[in-house]
Amino acid sequence: MNELIYASVTALAKAIRAKEVSSREVVDAYLQRIEAVNPRLNAVVQVAADAARDQARAADSALARGEIKGPLHGVPMTIKDSLDTAGVISTGGTTGRRSFVPTRDATVVARLRGAGAILLGKTNTPELTLSVETDNLVYGRTNNPYDLSLIPGGSSGGAASIVAAGGSPFDLGTDTGGSIRQPAHFCGIAGIKPTSGRVPRTGHIISYDMGALDALTQIGPMARFVKDLGLILRIIAGVDWRDPAIVPMPLGDPRAIALEDLRAAFYTDNGIASPTPETADVVRTATTVLSEAGVGVKEDRPPGIEHAGGMWMQLAVADGSAWIRRLLQEAGTTEVHPVLKDRFLGRETVSAAEFSGMLTRLDRVRSAMISFLEKYDVIVCPVNAYPAMPHGASAEKSAGFSYTRIYNLTGWPAAVVRGGTSPEGLPIGLQIVARPWREDVALAVAQHVEAASGGWQRPPI
């Protein structure tokens, strides 16, 4: 069974198409793994076992007739609970949607199903996805597969936890301030936040109708292996004629990237939270590997990023968190998780003049950042100042999460791959940021680092 549950998405799809293994065998293997590890992880909060087995049988029958639905024919997946899945409870981590069953899939889910993927179940998320710890009043908290006493990160913590543990080959995460990248780092898997405007948010709990906050939230794939991210991204990207921010930009192939033509900047400290020595070493080791591959590497830090964490939060609560109250009201939620309440609610609304000044400062930061990228193709830096921390301890180390938020403000693509290990045996991820629309460059660099570092490593669970 290990050969199946720890295989790449690419390998599983190929083996199923070649009839080396049936979709039913693969689905059963993953369902058995979920049953074995999920009581300790609490990562999968809804299991669609019967439907998954029925769809696997149908996929095998179709293949026997010579019919292939798409590039993911018969391959199982899990999906973060903030994304709507037709016929399966989708709570978004909020009590008002405890029994909510959507009638239609989110755009990205529909595209994956259309490509032949089979839904195993839904993965846990904090309320409305707005926390770095995956815990809510509907399902409770999710644990890290490398140490159950530690957080898997948030908000895609359930996705990262179960993928790392071999309970799913891939999942979709969402990222408003680091919610794909932080869990990928804490759980030692790969993930990518695409460029703002690449993937439709239709059917996500935080959708496309967020006004000044619209560009912050993106949907992207999470998997154990970097090569799978490009496969999945190509399926979910593109205009859906619902999300008005989506741009029909071509998506490049990471295999076509010549590393020796790239220029990379790197930094180990963002000026907000100094990283652990091992985290800094992971960045420096990766840049050495890239330099040996012909990449032009220079230590250099974008201007003004030390203010990014505060700017992200100021923008998020500028309206007194009225947008969050609207989401809670639309969901019918009356009992709110304490973390959401303490972090966001009760904030004062800023004046229109203050808000316009905030947007002006943001535009200037974006201008300075894009000017910095005129000299470089990629930026290599930490994902977080720290490896996974104990449940409830993230507030004390909140500054460590600031490494990802600047790239939500700019809207640039950012990939994460495991680059090393802490003295405690915990994963340490590496963040690789590219120019707008150049996910292919970020993934090519990430895959090279993965080959050198070993990438994902099986957790002890």
N, C-alpha and C positions, 0 to 999 in steps of 0.2 A: 504493500500500500504506500510506503514512503516514496517510491518512485513516482507515484501519481500525485500525491498531495504536496510534494515539494518541487514539482516540475514547473517550468515556466508556462505562461499562457501560450506562447508561441509553440512550444513543444507539444502541449496538450492538443492544440488545434490541429497540428500536423498529424499527430498520432491518431486522432479520431478520424480525420479525413482519409488516412491511409488504412483504416480499419484494423490498426494494431491494437486498439483498445476501444471499447464501446463508450458512448456517452453515458450510458447507464452505470457502467463500472466506475467511471470518473465521478459522477454525481454521488453515487453510493459511498465512495471513498471519502469524499469531502463531508458528507452528512455524518458519517461515522466519526470523523475527526472533530467536527463541531460538537457532537454528543459527548466525546471524550474530554475535550478541553474547556468547553464553554461554561460548565458549572463553576469553574475557577476564574474564568476571565470575565464573564458576563459581557461579552462583546457582541454576540448575535442576540437580538431581542425579539425577533419574529423569525420562525423557521417555516419555510414553505416546502416541506419535504415531499408531500404527496404530489403537489403540482410539479415540483422539480423532476421527480421520477417519471411522471407521465410525459413531460416534455422531452426528457432524455430518451424514453422509448420511441417517441415520435421522431426525434432526430435520428435515431438509429434506423428506423424504418425508412425514413426519407433517403438516408445515405445508401441503403440497400437498393433503392430504386434509382440511384444515380443523381439524386437531388441534393444540392448543397445550399443552405440558406444564406451563408455568408462566411466571412473570415473567422468568425467565432462559433461556427456550427458545433453545437453540443457541448460547448465549454461552460462550466458553471461560474457564477459570480455571486458576490453579496453587494448590497447597495446601502449606503448611509441612509439613516432613517429620516433625514431632512429632505430627501428626494421622494416625490410621489411615485408609488408603484401600484398600478391598477389591481384591485382585488386583495391587496395586502395592507394591513394597518400601517399608517405612516404618521407618526406623532410629531416629528420635529422636536421631540424631547419635552413637549409642553402638555400639561394635564388636560387642557381643553380639547386636545386631539387624541386623547387616550384610546378612543374607539373609532377614529376617523379612517375610513377606507376609501381611497380615491377611485374614481371611475376611469381615470386615464393616467398613463405614465407621464412622468417628466420627459421632456424632449430627449435628454441624454439616455434615459432608461429605454425609451422606445427605440432609439437608434441601436443600442446594444442588443436588445431582443431581436430587432430586425436583422442584425448581423449573425444571429444564431445563438447568442448567449442565453443561459438558463439561470433564473433567479433562485438561489438557495435560501435567502433570507435577508433581513434588514439588520444593520449594525448601529450600535448605540451612539448617541450624540448628546452633548449638553443642551439645555433648553435654548431653543432658537439658534443653536450652534454658537452661542456667545460666551464661551469660556474655554480656558486652556486645560481644564480638567473635565473629563467626560463623566458626568454625573447628572442625574435629573430625578424629578419626583415621580416619574412614570416607571422607570426600570432600575434606578439606582446607578451605582458607579461601575466603571470598567477598569480592569487591572492590566498591568503590563506583563506580557508573557515572559520577560526576562527576570522579573521579580514582582510578585503579586502585591507587594506592599507599596509599589511605585505607580505613578500615573503613566498612562499610555500617551498623554497629551490630549489636546482637544483642538478643534471640535470633532475631527475625524478619528477619534481615539478607538472607537469600536472597530472601524475599518482597519486601522493599522495593526491593532492587537490580533485580530483573527487572521489577517493575511500573514503576519509574521509567524504565527503559530501553525500555519499550514492548514487552516480551516477554510480557506478560500484562495483561489489563485489571483483574484484581483477585486478591487472595489473602486467606487468613485468617492472622492473626497470633495469638500468645498472649502474655500480659503478666503476669509475676509481680512485676517491679520496674521495668518500663518497656519491655518487650520488643516492644511494638507502637509505642510513642511514640518511643523513641530511634531506631530505624531509619527511621521516617517522617521524623523531623527530619533525620537525616544524609543521607537520599536525596531529600528534598524532595517527599514525597507526603503524602497524608492518611490518617489512621487514627483509630480510636477504641477505647479500652478501656471496655467497658460497665460498668454497675453490677454489683457482686458479686451473683450470684443471677439475672442476666438470661439468660445463655447456658450451656447444658449443656457440661460438660467431658468427658463420656463418650467414650472413645476417644482421649484425649490422653495423652501420655507422663506428664505430671503431671495426674492425674485428680482426682476429687472426694473421694478417700479420704485426705486429707492432714492430718486432725486440726486442730491449732491453726493450721496454715498454709493451711487450705482456702480461705479467702476471698481469698488473695493472687492466685491465678491466674485470669485471665479470657481468653476468646477473643473476638476482634473483627475486623472487616473492615479491609483496607488497599487503597486505590485511588488513582488520580491525582487524582480529583475528589471533593470533599466530598459532593455530592449522591448519589453512588453508595453511600456508607457507610450511609445510612438505608435504602436499598433492600435491601441485603444483610443488615443487622442485623435487619430485620423478618422475613426468611426464617429466620435461624438462632436467633432468640430463642424462649424459651418452654419449658415443662416437657416433659421427655422420659421421665419416670417411671423414671429411672435415677440421675440426679444429684439427691441429696436436698436440695441447697441452692437449687434453682431455684424462683423465686417467679412465679406467673402475673400479673405486673403489666402493665397496658396500656402500650404504647409510643406516645408522642405523635408527631405529625407536625411536623417542623421548619418547614414552610410556614405553620403556624398560629401561630407565635410572633411577637408584636409586640415588636420590639426596644425601642421607647420605654417599654415597661413593665418593662424589666429594670434591675437594679442590679448593677454589676460592681466587684469589687475587683481591684487589680493590684499585683504586686510584681516587681521586676527582680532582686533579690538575696535568696536564701533564708537567708543567714547562714552557709552552709557553704562555698560556692564562688562568688566574685564572677564574673559573666559577662563576656564580651568586650563592649566598648563597642557593637559592632554588634548583639549579642544584646539588650542593654538597649534600644537604639534600636528594634528590631523590636517589642518589647513596648509601648513608649511610642507608636509610630506606630499600632499596632493600637488602642490605647485612644483615641487621638484620632479615628480612624475611627468607632469605636463611639459616642463622645460625640457626634459630628456626626450620627449616626443616632438620637440621642435616648436612648441608654443612660446611666443615671446612673453615672458612673465616679469611683472614689475610690482613691487609693493607700493600700493597707492590706495587712498580711501576717498570715496566721493565726498564732496563738500557738503556740510550741513546735516549729515545723517544723524549726528548726535541729538538733533531736535526732533527726529522723525517719530519716536514713540509718543511723545507728548502731543504732536500735531495730529496723529492718528486718533488719539482719544478725544482731543478737543473737537475734531470733526464729528466723531461718533455721537457725542452728547450735546452738540451745539443747540439742538432744538429741544433740550430738556428731556431727551430720550423719548420724544413723542412718537417716533417711528417704531420704537419697540413696543410702546403701549398699544399702538394700532395693531401690530402683529398679534399681541396677546389678546386683544379684543376680538380680532377676526377669528382667532382660534377658540374663543370662548373660555380662556384661561382666567381663573380667579385666584388660584394659589400658585405663587411664583417661587422658584428656587431661590434660596437665600443668596447664592453667589450672583445671580442675575440682578436681584434686587439691590444688593450692596454695591455692585460695580456700576450699574447703569441708572437705576431708577432713583428718583429724588434729586436729580440734577437740575440746575437752574437753566432756563433758556437764555441764550445770549441775544443781544440786540442785533437788528439787521445790519447796522454799521459794523459791529464786531464780526459778524458772520462773513460779510463781504471782505473785510480785512483779512480774515482767516483764509478765504479762498484765494485772495491775492498772494498771500505768503506761500500757500501751497503751490500756486502756479510758478512762483519764483524758484521754489525748491525743485520742482519738476524740470524747469529750464536749466538749472545748474546741474542736475543729475544727467540730463540728456546730453549736455555739453561735455560732461565727463566721459560719456560713452563714445564720443567722437574719436577718442584715442584707443578705445578697447572694444573687443568683441564680447568678452565675458568678464564677470567679476566672481571671484572665489572667496568665500567667507564662511563663518560659522552659521549654523541654524539657530543655535541657542548658546548662551554662555555656559550652560550646565547640561549634563546628561539627565536622565529621568530622575525625578525627585519624589519624596513620599507624598501620598495622598494628603491634600490639605496644605501643602507647603509651598504651592506655587505663588501665593500672594507675597511671601517673603522674598521670593526671587523673581518678581515680576519684571524687573529690568532686564533679566536675561532673555526674555521673549522679544525684545525690541529689534533683534537682527532681521526679522522677517517683514515687519510692518512697513518699512520704507518702500518695499517693492510692491506692496498693495497700493501705496500712494502713487507710485509711478506707473503701475499697471504692467510692468515688465514680466516676462516669463522667468520662472525660477524653479530649478530642479533640485532634488535632494537625493543623495546616495550615501550609504554607510561608508565612512572613510577610515574608521578605527574603533577602538574599544577603550573604555575607561578602566582605571585600576580595579573597579568593582565588577568588571565584566559586562558593563552596559554599552550599548551601541552609541557611537558618536557620528552624527551625520555631517555632511558637507553640503553647503548651499552653492549652487552654480547658477548665476544670473546672466541672462543674455539680452541683447538688444530687442526692442519690440518686434514681434512676429518671428523671432529666430529661435523657436523651440528646438529646431533641428540642431542648432549649435550647442545649446545647453545640454541636450540629450547625448550628443556625440562626446562632449567633454565628460559628462557623467559616466558614460559607458566605459571610457578609457580609465577613469579613476576606479570604477568598479572592478575592472580586470586586474588592476594592480593591488587593490586593497582586499579583494575577496568579496566585497559587498555584503549582502544579507548572510547571516549565520544562524543556524537553527537554535532557537531558544531552548532552555532546559525543560519546559513544560511538557 
